[in-house]
Amino acid sequence: MTTPTVTARGAAPTAGVPAAARPRYRRRLAQWGFVAPAVLFMLLFFGYPLVRNVVMSFQHYTPKTFFTGEAPLNGFDNWSAVFRDALFGKALWHTLVFTAGSLLGQFCAGLALAVFFTRRFPLNGVLRSLILLPWLVPMVVSGIVWRRILDQDTGVLNSFLDAIGLDGHTPWLTSPHMALLSVILVNIWIGIPFNMVILYGGLQEVPRELYEAAALDGASAWRTFRSITLPTLRPVITVVLVLGFMSTVKILDLILALTDGGPADATQTLGTLTYQNSFVRLDFGAGAVVGNVLILISAVFAVFYLRANRTEGK
Amino acid sequence: MSKRFNRRSRKAVIPLAVVGALLAGAALTGCGRQRDGSVYTVLNSSTDETYHRWDAEAMARCGERLGVTVEQQSVPAAQVMTKALRMASSKSLPDIVQFDASEMPVFAEAGGLTDLRTLGLDTDGVPRGIVNFGSYRGTYYGAARTVNTLALFYNKDLLGQAGLEVPTTWAELRETARKLTRGKRYGLALSAGGAEDGVFQFTPFMWSNGGDETRLDGPRVVEALDYWKSLLKDGSLSKSTVGWTQADVNDQFMAGNAAMMINGPWQVETLNTEKSLHWGIARIPVPKPGAESVAPLGGAVLTVPDTGDERRERMAGKIVGCLTSEREQLTYARNSWMVPANGKAAAVWRGQVPQLDALADQVATARSRTARLGAGWPAVSLALQSAFQAALTGQSSQAALQRAQQRATSGN
């Protein structure tokens, strides 16, 4: 972009005003031409659905609407119906627990593994790529496989627990008290590779000299980790947590494959509730309300993310 | 300089052109495909290789007879409704949609279907129950090729070894299941999963006991749920029951982890792959001797969406007529092990598949899930799923069903 600026400036005095105005006008056009696709794309694929979803949450939107195109506005009817539903409160709470639990587990395990793999040892690369496997498996496939593993009677996990002398009758997915925990554990398993890869990348950036200096000063391993590794990793940690949050809070496929929101709504989250309202009950207005709540929560964290990045940039 | 600049602006044009093309493409597909005059499409859920092939063969035969080409577009069962709705809003509905009968009322209620009788399809020879099955508010929208229902499947060898008779009442079922429960093997397997599968399996217990989906907290429904709870308490049912789909139940039965199961004829094809398994079927046991065993009527119906093109709709009606003709019904029924909808075809079928006699009896008294509630069924179904899962995992049936009733009515 710098070259045309220079040539245009140079050309302006000799060629006269009209000639100078034209290239500048064209340049503007060209600049907008580059931006336009992105803007159009955003408006079309993000702006439009977002606005539609907000509008839809104030409409009586039913299967009939697909034929007539008529969706009468009904004010806050959908909102109050959703908020009065006891299931919404439950789902909100489950979403909170699920997200916090998953993030904490994924992050801690991911960080531990990332630190572990910074050491040089044989088969390091092979092991590292093996740990990536959960990331490569489609979510639904993981869900179905885990459903079998966690089956109370015939699952591998309970058989294994039995074999090593522990109680092998844990109702992983069939007890309303256990199901949410089991789903969180599976999601942690799925999320570890992502956390590990990003944090491992971040760890490579930490200057070796800092560790050497710490070693010379006789700092303990824990002290080195706390005073050097963590602070230098901070921008990466923000990225990992915020991206992790946004992909976890809206989780749907994993829960549908594992428990279908059950038993007795014990694993119902905002994601599954949106799905259930819109595509099972076909009450698209109510589905949009829950969807909007999800978008709102994500937006708050997106702002955090942007702010964190801006301060890092300065 | 100007030449260089031109090249630059041309470069800028490329992304613009690409976006423009994308937009135009999106706009065009939004307007709906141009229909080919002699190609008719059927939207169905035949995603299994076998079903897809059987349907393709039937459609080829009918297409040939009527001088048109019939193509099928198969999506997973759970997506037929949403896909059809999307196609309705973009005015690109297929000529025929095969809905699960419990979903058809929603689409009919929205005004999306054509009365099959006006397209020249008659219902002579179709039993009344099955005409009602394909009707919504008295209008006949959906023609069924075959219907299915639930029955009690039992392992002949296990019952024989234990010297037990096939149970016919709840008390006998409970006793038999208890006696057949040994080690890792459960006496009975059924699906109480959090989806339509579980609700489908609960209905025969609810209905045979005189309960009704219009009052979920009625004493008859509570009693039926308590009966399920008693089976679980005896240890005759696995605790995993609340997570099982009907396919899971079949796997358990085939693996020998269950001596009996509640399931439907669509499992027969899989069951027959296990040669060492000797199974029989019976009607679902009733609360008291002499009571009527009422099971749910399941299956899909072929409908003709209201596309406004009368000429095509009439031909679509003819295609539905051919696909539901006695001959095609029999072929389809023999392939899929389901019961032909037409009375005469069903009689022929009985002669050909005597081992499924109990199923044909059960179909004769079976009831449609949406007969009472129509388009209101999905909300009640969701509430009921949550209720029996809550009850089977510890809550009292009364409390769980009371909450379900509240939830079912507050949604409307």
Chai-1 contact restraints between the chains, C-beta under 6 A:
chainA,res_idxA,chainB,res_idxB,connection_type,confidence,min_distance_angstrom,max_distance_angstrom,comment,restraint_id
A,R26,B,S9,contact,1.0,0.0,6.0,A-B,restraint_1
A,A30,B,R8,contact,1.0,0.0,6.0,A-B,restraint_2
A,A30,B,S9,contact,1.0,0.0,6.0,A-B,restraint_3
A,A30,B,A12,contact,1.0,0.0,6.0,A-B,restraint_4
A,G33,B,A12,contact,1.0,0.0,6.0,A-B,restraint_5
A,G33,B,L16,contact,1.0,0.0,6.0,A-B,restraint_6
A,F34,B,A12,contact,1.0,0.0,6.0,A-B,restraint_7
A,P37,B,P15,contact,1.0,0.0,6.0,A-B,restraint_8
A,P37,B,V19,contact,1.0,0.0,6.0,A-B,restraint_9
A,L40,B,V19,contact,1.0,0.0,6.0,A-B,restraint_10
A,P63,B,L85,contact,1.0,0.0,6.0,A-B,restraint_11
A,P63,B,V106,contact,1.0,0.0,6.0,A-B,restraint_12
A,P63,B,A110,contact,1.0,0.0,6.0,A-B,restraint_13
A,K64,B,A110,contact,1.0,0.0,6.0,A-B,restraint_14
A,F66,B,L85,contact,1.0,0.0,6.0,A-B,restraint_15
A,F66,B,A88,contact,1.0,0.0,6.0,A-B,restraint_16
A,F66,B,S89,contact,1.0,0.0,6.0,A-B,restraint_17
A,F67,B,A88,contact,1.0,0.0,6.0,A-B,restraint_18
A,F67,B,A110,contact,1.0,0.0,6.0,A-B,restraint_19
A,F67,B,G111,contact,1.0,0.0,6.0,A-B,restraint_20
A,F67,B,G112,contact,1.0,0.0,6.0,A-B,restraint_21
A,D151,B,S240,contact,1.0,0.0,6.0,A-B,restraint_22
A,Q152,B,K239,contact,1.0,0.0,6.0,A-B,restraint_23
A,Q152,B,S240,contact,1.0,0.0,6.0,A-B,restraint_24
A,D153,B,S238,contact,1.0,0.0,6.0,A-B,restraint_25
A,D153,B,S240,contact,1.0,0.0,6.0,A-B,restraint_26
A,P171,B,K239,contact,1.0,0.0,6.0,A-B,restraint_27
A,L173,B,G243,contact,1.0,0.0,6.0,A-B,restraint_28
A,T174,B,K239,contact,1.0,0.0,6.0,A-B,restraint_29
A,T174,B,S240,contact,1.0,0.0,6.0,A-B,restraint_30
A,T174,B,V242,contact,1.0,0.0,6.0,A-B,restraint_31
A,T174,B,G243,contact,1.0,0.0,6.0,A-B,restraint_32
A,P176,B,T393,contact,1.0,0.0,6.0,A-B,restraint_33
A,D260,B,G194,contact,1.0,0.0,6.0,A-B,restraint_34
A,D260,B,A195,contact,1.0,0.0,6.0,A-B,restraint_35
A,G261,B,G194,contact,1.0,0.0,6.0,A-B,restraint_36
A,G262,B,G194,contact,1.0,0.0,6.0,A-B,restraint_37
A,G262,B,Q389,contact,1.0,0.0,6.0,A-B,restraint_38
A,P263,B,V242,contact,1.0,0.0,6.0,A-B,restraint_39
A,P263,B,Q389,contact,1.0,0.0,6.0,A-B,restraint_40
A,P263,B,T393,contact,1.0,0.0,6.0,A-B,restraint_41
A,A264,B,S386,contact,1.0,0.0,6.0,A-B,restraint_42
A,A264,B,Q389,contact,1.0,0.0,6.0,A-B,restraint_43
A,A264,B,A390,contact,1.0,0.0,6.0,A-B,restraint_44
A,A264,B,T393,contact,1.0,0.0,6.0,A-B,restraint_45
A,D265,B,S386,contact,1.0,0.0,6.0,A-B,restraint_46
A,F279,B,T82,contact,1.0,0.0,6.0,A-B,restraint_47
A,V280,B,P378,contact,1.0,0.0,6.0,A-B,restraint_48
A,R281,B,P378,contact,1.0,0.0,6.0,A-B,restraint_49
A,R281,B,A379,contact,1.0,0.0,6.0,A-B,restraint_50
